[in-house]
């Protein structure tokens, strides 16, 4: 039980740190006119959310690959919808690479 609680807290802390890093990366790389704390974790990146477009999507992929050291596959592009969805992708890739 204690191990599970410790692991849950560690995961939550790691997720929070990754989310902050991702938002910072997006603001800087996409030159967004927003502060990091103005972007909700579940904010949609395209359309009514941040209003990004397909060119921005490619920049997001390049930024995520460079900042987090993961490979974003073509099939992952559909998963890139919000800050949370990108964080999920990063965590799953990093976990998969740690287990290899």
MMTF fields as JSON, N, C-alpha, C and O atoms, coordinates in Angstrom:
{
  "mmtfVersion": "1.0.0",
  "mmtfProducer": "UNKNOWN",
  "numBonds": 399,
  "numAtoms": 400,
  "numGroups": 100,
  "numChains": 1,
  "numModels": 1,
  "chainsPerModel": [1],
  "groupsPerChain": [100],
  "chainIdList": ["A"],
  "bondAtomList": [4, 2, 8, 6, 12, 10, 16, 14, 20, 18, 24, 22, 28, 26, 32, 30, 36, 34, 40, 38, 44, 42, 48, 46, 52, 50, 56, 54, 60, 58, 64, 62, 68, 66, 72, 70, 76, 74, 80, 78, 84, 82, 88, 86, 92, 90, 96, 94, 100, 98, 104, 102, 108, 106, 112, 110, 116, 114, 120, 118, 124, 122, 128, 126, 132, 130, 136, 134, 140, 138, 144, 142, 148, 146, 152, 150, 156, 154, 160, 158, 164, 162, 168, 166, 172, 170, 176, 174, 180, 178, 184, 182, 188, 186, 192, 190, 196, 194, 200, 198, 204, 202, 208, 206, 212, 210, 216, 214, 220, 218, 224, 222, 228, 226, 232, 230, 236, 234, 240, 238, 244, 242, 248, 246, 252, 250, 256, 254, 260, 258, 264, 262, 268, 266, 272, 270, 276, 274, 280, 278, 284, 282, 288, 286, 292, 290, 296, 294, 300, 298, 304, 302, 308, 306, 312, 310, 316, 314, 320, 318, 324, 322, 328, 326, 332, 330, 336, 334, 340, 338, 344, 342, 348, 346, 352, 350, 356, 354, 360, 358, 364, 362, 368, 366, 372, 370, 376, 374, 380, 378, 384, 382, 388, 386, 392, 390, 396, 394],
  "bondOrderList": [1, 1, 1, 1, 1, 1, 1, 1, 1, 1, 1, 1, 1, 1, 1, 1, 1, 1, 1, 1, 1, 1, 1, 1, 1, 1, 1, 1, 1, 1, 1, 1, 1, 1, 1, 1, 1, 1, 1, 1, 1, 1, 1, 1, 1, 1, 1, 1, 1, 1, 1, 1, 1, 1, 1, 1, 1, 1, 1, 1, 1, 1, 1, 1, 1, 1, 1, 1, 1, 1, 1, 1, 1, 1, 1, 1, 1, 1, 1, 1, 1, 1, 1, 1, 1, 1, 1, 1, 1, 1, 1, 1, 1, 1, 1, 1, 1, 1, 1],
  "groupList": [{"groupName": "UNK", "atomNameList": ["N", "CA", "C", "O"], "elementList": ["N", "C", "C", "O"], "formalChargeList": [0, 0, 0, 0], "bondAtomList": [1, 0, 2, 1, 3, 2], "bondOrderList": [1, 1, 2], "singleLetterCode": "X", "chemCompType": "L-PEPTIDE LINKING"}],
  "groupTypeList": [0, 0, 0, 0, 0, 0, 0, 0, 0, 0, 0, 0, 0, 0, 0, 0, 0, 0, 0, 0, 0, 0, 0, 0, 0, 0, 0, 0, 0, 0, 0, 0, 0, 0, 0, 0, 0, 0, 0, 0, 0, 0, 0, 0, 0, 0, 0, 0, 0, 0, 0, 0, 0, 0, 0, 0, 0, 0, 0, 0, 0, 0, 0, 0, 0, 0, 0, 0, 0, 0, 0, 0, 0, 0, 0, 0, 0, 0, 0, 0, 0, 0, 0, 0, 0, 0, 0, 0, 0, 0, 0, 0, 0, 0, 0, 0, 0, 0, 0, 0],
  "groupIdList": [1, 2, 3, 4, 5, 6, 7, 8, 9, 10, 11, 12, 13, 14, 15, 16, 17, 18, 19, 20, 21, 22, 23, 24, 25, 26, 27, 28, 29, 30, 31, 32, 33, 34, 35, 36, 37, 38, 39, 40, 41, 42, 43, 44, 45, 46, 47, 48, 49, 50, 51, 52, 53, 54, 55, 56, 57, 58, 59, 60, 61, 62, 63, 64, 65, 66, 67, 68, 69, 70, 71, 72, 73, 74, 75, 76, 77, 78, 79, 80, 81, 82, 83, 84, 85, 86, 87, 88, 89, 90, 91, 92, 93, 94, 95, 96, 97, 98, 99, 100],
  "secStructList": [7, 2, 2, 2, 2, 2, 2, 2, 2, 2, 2, 2, 2, 2, 2, 2, 2, 2, 2, 2, 2, 2, 2, 2, 2, 2, 2, 2, 2, 6, 6, 7, 1, 1, 7, 4, 4, 4, 1, 7, 6, 6, 7, 5, 1, 5, 6, 6, 1, 1, 7, 5, 7, 2, 2, 2, 2, 2, 2, 2, 2, 2, 2, 2, 2, 2, 2, 2, 7, 7, 7, 7, 7, 4, 4, 4, 4, 4, 4, 7, 1, 5, 2, 2, 2, 2, 2, 2, 2, 2, 2, 2, 2, 2, 2, 2, 2, 2, 6, 7],
  "xCoordList": [0.825, 0.0, 0.865, 0.628, 1.861, 2.723, 3.497, 3.643, 3.989, 4.691, 3.803, 4.252, 2.553, 1.628, 1.414, 1.383, 1.266, 1.091, 2.343, 2.245, 3.49, 4.759, 4.897, 5.294, 4.57, 4.647, 3.652, 3.974, 2.458, 1.444, 1.903, 1.727, 2.483, 2.991, 4.153, 4.253, 5.012, 6.141, 5.638, 6.133, 4.653, 4.071, 3.417, 3.601, 2.655, 1.989, 3.01, 2.813, 4.084, 5.133, 5.814, 6.09, 6.083, 6.716, 5.791, 6.24, 4.502, 3.529, 3.432, 3.374, 3.416, 3.325, 4.544, 4.41, 5.718, 6.949, 6.962, 7.342, 6.55, 6.491, 5.484, 5.742, 4.351, 3.313, 3.845, 3.63, 4.526, 5.096, 6.145, 6.14, 7.035, 8.065, 7.438, 7.891, 6.384, 5.717, 5.087, 5.251, 4.376, 3.743, 4.798, 4.617, 5.897, 6.981, 7.534, 7.772, 7.737, 8.241, 7.272, 7.695, 5.974, 4.981, 4.958, 4.931, 4.97, 4.942, 6.158, 6.039, 7.325, 8.556, 8.661, 8.957, 8.421, 8.631, 7.57, 7.858, 6.33, 5.248, 4.998, 4.089, 5.811, 5.685, 4.244, 3.669, 3.678, 2.3, 2.212, 3.103, 1.126, 0.885, 0.12, -0.929, 0.654, 0.05, 1.148, 2.266, 0.803, 1.691, 1.449, 0.378, 2.436, 2.316, 1.094, 0.372, 0.862, -0.26, -1.622, -2.651, -1.64, -2.898, -3.365, -4.443, -2.571, -2.908, -3.361, -2.55, -4.659, -5.14, -4.554, -4.266, -4.385, -3.822, -4.674, -4.143, -5.987, -6.882, -7.255, -8.187, -6.53, -6.798, -6.562, -5.527, -7.526, -7.35, -6.297, -6.281, -5.444, -4.39, -4.878, -4.413, -5.81, -6.262, -7.706, -8.434, -8.111, -9.488, -9.748, -8.997, -10.821, -11.262, -10.332, -10.451, -9.421, -8.48, -7.44, -7.749, -6.228, -5.148, -5.155, -4.442, -5.968, -6.081, -4.89, -4.615, -4.181, -3.02, -3.441, -4.589, -2.502, -2.799, -1.83, -1.04, -1.889, -1.077, 0.419, 1.226, 0.795, 2.215, 2.681, 3.784, 1.833, 2.147, 2.268, 3.098, 1.445, 1.494, 2.865, 3.406, 3.42, 4.763, 5.815, 6.749, 5.665, 6.598, 6.484, 7.483, 5.266, 5.065, 5.819, 6.483, 5.72, 6.41, 7.921, 8.578, 8.465, 9.903, 10.308, 11.329, 9.509, 9.807, 9.755, 10.634, 8.733, 8.581, 9.717, 10.276, 10.056, 11.154, 12.466, 13.236, 12.716, 13.954, 14.008, 15.024, 12.933, 12.905, 12.827, 13.426, 12.09, 11.826, 12.516, 12.386, 13.242, 14.037, 13.237, 13.675, 12.059, 11.237, 11.03, 11.265, 10.594, 10.252, 8.735, 8.054, 8.202, 6.769, 6.525, 6.999, 5.786, 5.491, 4.321, 3.572, 4.174, 3.072, 1.716, 0.837, 1.548, 0.285, -0.02, -1.167, 0.994, 0.802, 0.174, -0.348, 0.222, -0.276, -1.736, -2.137, -2.523, -3.937, -4.119, -5.156, -3.115, -3.17, -2.835, -3.119, -2.249, -1.834, -3.017, -3.234, -3.78, -4.979, -4.947, -5.522, -4.28, -4.254, -2.914, -2.122, -2.678, -1.472, -1.453, -0.433, -2.579, -2.652, -2.34, -1.643, -2.846, -2.617, -1.139, -0.628, -0.458, 0.969, 1.749, 2.685, 1.371, 2.029, 1.834, 2.77, 0.627, 0.381, 1.308, 1.865, 1.474, 2.351, 3.801, 4.486, 4.253, 5.63, 5.845, 6.829, 4.937, 5.072, 5.07, 5.862, 4.188, 4.128, 5.404, 5.889, 5.949, 7.182, 8.368, 9.188, 8.465, 9.578, 9.512, 10.541, 8.322, 8.159, 8.515, 9.187, 8.074, 8.373, 9.874, 10.422, 10.542, 11.98, 12.751, 13.801, 12.241, 12.879, 12.788, 13.67, 11.716, 11.493, 12.172, 12.15, 12.77, 13.429, 14.815, 15.525],
  "yCoordList": [-1.203, 0.0, 1.262, 2.182, 1.3, 2.48, 2.639, 3.752, 1.542, 1.62, 2.221, 3.053, 1.805, 2.305, 3.807, 4.541, 4.263, 5.694, 6.469, 7.538, 5.954, 6.594, 6.649, 7.673, 5.551, 5.519, 6.49, 7.149, 6.585, 7.508, 8.958, 9.766, 9.276, 10.635, 10.936, 12.042, 9.974, 10.161, 10.384, 11.256, 9.587, 9.727, 11.103, 11.77, 11.522, 12.824, 13.956, 14.915, 13.843, 14.86, 14.894, 15.965, 13.717, 13.628, 14.211, 14.94, 13.89, 14.401, 15.926, 16.608, 16.447, 17.899, 18.593, 19.615, 18.039, 18.616, 18.559, 19.53, 17.428, 17.294, 18.271, 18.872, 18.427, 19.346, 20.776, 21.5, 21.175, 22.526, 22.706, 23.711, 21.731, 21.797, 21.874, 22.639, 21.074, 21.084, 22.44, 22.985, 22.987, 24.295, 25.363, 26.201, 25.325, 26.283, 26.13, 27.122, 24.897, 24.629, 25.147, 25.767, 24.898, 25.361, 26.885, 27.446, 27.549, 29.012, 29.567, 30.496, 28.997, 29.505, 29.157, 30.024, 27.9, 27.458, 27.988, 28.268, 28.127, 28.592, 30.088, 30.644, 30.731, 32.163, 32.53, 33.478, 31.748, 31.98, 33.244, 33.552, 33.96, 35.19, 34.851, 35.432, 33.906, 33.471, 33.116, 32.773, 33.207, 32.759, 31.27, 30.756, 30.581, 29.146, 28.823, 27.866, 29.621, 29.338, 29.7, 29.442, 30.287, 30.599, 29.457, 29.532, 28.421, 27.293, 26.127, 25.526, 25.801, 24.662, 23.347, 23.226, 22.377, 21.084, 20.398, 19.693, 20.598, 19.944, 20.851, 20.555, 21.948, 22.896, 22.236, 21.611, 22.385, 21.892, 22.764, 23.984, 22.137, 22.876, 23.51, 24.582, 22.848, 23.29, 23.789, 23.465, 24.576, 25.063, 26.067, 27.026, 25.836, 26.799, 26.911, 27.851, 25.982, 26.028, 27.113, 28.3, 26.719, 27.681, 28.2, 29.151, 27.572, 28.04, 27.705, 28.408, 26.639, 26.251, 25.586, 25.168, 25.49, 24.886, 23.748, 23.36, 23.212, 22.045, 22.349, 21.47, 23.566, 23.936, 23.915, 23.459, 24.411, 24.374, 22.934, 22.636, 22.04, 20.632, 20.037, 19.284, 20.37, 19.88, 20.463, 19.768, 21.714, 22.354, 21.715, 21.567, 21.339, 20.653, 19.329, 18.997, 18.577, 17.286, 17.477, 16.768, 18.43, 18.698, 19.116, 18.664, 19.976, 20.456, 19.328, 19.223, 18.488, 17.375, 16.373, 15.898, 16.054, 15.11, 15.657, 14.924, 16.933, 17.531, 17.709, 17.41, 18.19, 18.492, 17.25, 17.204, 16.241, 15.082, 13.806, 12.76, 13.884, 12.757, 11.526, 10.394, 11.759, 10.632, 10.776, 11.837, 9.712, 9.725, 9.75, 8.903, 10.721, 10.81, 10.201, 10.712, 9.113, 8.398, 9.064, 9.842, 8.755, 9.313, 9.01, 9.872, 7.799, 7.411, 8.163, 8.191, 8.769, 9.526, 10.888, 11.511, 11.347, 12.69, 12.87, 13.955, 11.823, 11.918, 12.051, 12.525, 11.635, 11.709, 13.108, 13.424, 13.925, 15.258, 16.211, 16.837, 16.296, 17.138, 18.187, 19.266, 17.873, 18.767, 18.614, 17.728, 19.478, 19.368, 18.005, 17.316, 17.607, 16.316, 15.147, 14.21, 15.194, 14.076, 13.969, 12.867, 15.105, 15.061, 14.537, 13.753, 14.963, 14.47, 12.953, 12.232, 12.469, 11.02, 10.307, 9.258, 10.874, 10.288, 10.258, 9.244, 11.36, 11.434, 10.39, 9.652, 10.318, 9.358, 7.922, 7.101, 7.613, 6.236, 5.871, 4.746, 6.813, 6.55, 6.411, 5.507, 7.29, 7.213, 5.929, 5.3, 5.537, 4.289, 3.096, 2.176, 3.097, 1.99, 1.887, 0.784, 3.013, 3.007, 2.578, 1.946, 2.915, 2.494, 0.985, 0.378, 0.375, -1.05, -1.89, -3.118, -1.258, -2.017, -2.418, -3.063],
  "zCoordList": [0.0, 0.0, 0.0, -0.782, 0.873, 0.939, -0.36, -0.865, -0.9, -2.183, -3.256, -4.045, -3.288, -4.285, -4.122, -5.11, -2.889, -2.632, -3.023, -3.625, -2.694, -3.058, -4.574, -5.131, -5.236, -6.702, -7.329, -8.318, -6.772, -7.291, -7.144, -8.055, -6.013, -5.799, -6.744, -7.275, -6.948, -7.862, -9.295, -10.01, -9.696, -11.032, -11.187, -12.205, -10.175, -10.226, -10.319, -11.065, -9.572, -9.625, -10.981, -11.523, -11.522, -12.852, -13.918, -14.804, -13.831, -14.793, -14.709, -15.732, -13.493, -13.307, -13.917, -14.589, -13.682, -14.215, -15.743, -16.398, -16.309, -17.766, -18.367, -19.41, -17.715, -18.207, -18.239, -19.211, -17.194, -17.144, -18.249, -18.959, -18.385, -19.441, -20.82, -21.672, -21.044, -22.348, -22.623, -23.715, -21.663, -21.861, -22.152, -23.034, -21.405, -21.628, -23.04, -23.729, -23.465, -24.811, -25.868, -26.844, -25.681, -26.651, -26.737, -27.832, -25.591, -25.575, -26.305, -27.104, -26.03, -26.643, -28.124, -28.946, -28.465, -29.853, -30.809, -31.972, -30.309, -31.176, -31.017, -31.634, -30.187, -29.927, -29.562, -30.096, -28.633, -28.208, -27.366, -26.575, -27.556, -26.801, -25.517, -25.239, -24.742, -23.486, -22.512, -22.896, -21.25, -20.194, -19.964, -20.288, -19.408, -19.158, -18.309, -18.591, -17.268, -16.359, -16.95, -16.327, -18.13, -18.811, -19.719, -20.309, -19.828, -20.695, -19.825, -19.12, -19.872, -19.087, -19.619, -20.809, -18.734, -19.136, -20.202, -21.06, -20.154, -21.102, -22.275, -23.023, -22.431, -23.51, -24.875, -25.102, -25.764, -27.128, -27.824, -27.659, -28.584, -29.26, -30.558, -30.948, -31.219, -32.531, -32.455, -31.516, -33.445, -33.475, -32.365, -32.19, -31.617, -30.603, -29.403, -28.618, -29.25, -28.124, -28.33, -28.231, -28.61, -28.856, -30.286, -30.608, -31.151, -32.529, -33.404, -34.377, -33.068, -33.856, -35.16, -35.311, -36.103, -37.394, -37.694, -36.834, -38.913, -39.266, -39.272, -38.971, -39.605, -39.546, -38.087, -37.786, -37.194, -35.766, -35.28, -34.421, -35.827, -35.42, -35.714, -34.904, -36.856, -37.197, -36.256, -35.857, -35.91, -34.973, -33.586, -32.883, -33.198, -31.914, -31.909, -30.927, -32.99, -33.08, -32.952, -32.19, -33.693, -33.638, -32.224, -31.706, -31.608, -30.257, -29.237, -28.381, -29.321, -28.371, -28.535, -27.547, -29.771, -30.002, -29.443, -28.821, -29.664, -29.192, -27.689, -27.062, -27.112, -25.678, -24.804, -23.729, -25.262, -24.41, -24.881, -24.244, -25.985, -26.439, -26.83, -26.622, -27.397, -27.866, -29.363, -29.941, -29.967, -31.397, -31.511, -30.934, -32.253, -32.511, -33.881, -34.895, -33.898, -35.148, -35.881, -35.289, -37.16, -37.948, -37.308, -37.279, -36.8, -36.182, -34.897, -34.451, -34.302, -33.063, -33.309, -32.385, -34.54, -34.842, -34.449, -34.029, -34.58, -34.204, -32.706, -32.243, -31.943, -30.485, -29.967, -28.812, -30.793, -30.37, -30.502, -31.54, -29.399, -29.396, -28.296, -28.443, -27.201, -26.045, -25.329, -25.65, -24.369, -23.552, -22.877, -22.898, -22.275, -21.593, -22.526, -22.134, -23.748, -24.668, -25.052, -25.251, -25.154, -25.458, -24.256, -24.417, -23.057, -21.849, -21.742, -21.396, -22.037, -22.031, -23.004, -22.682, -24.19, -25.202, -24.713, -24.845, -24.157, -23.645, -22.564, -22.603, -21.599, -20.501, -21.003, -20.54, -21.945, -22.44, -23.199, -23.085, -23.972, -24.714, -23.775, -23.938, -22.805, -21.872, -21.055, -20.807, -20.638, -19.878, -20.737, -20.272, -21.993, -22.901, -23.13, -23.144, -23.309, -23.551, -22.301, -22.414, -21.102, -19.859, -19.673, -19.066, -20.198, -20.015, -21.083, -21.003, -22.074, -23.148, -22.74, -23.512]
}
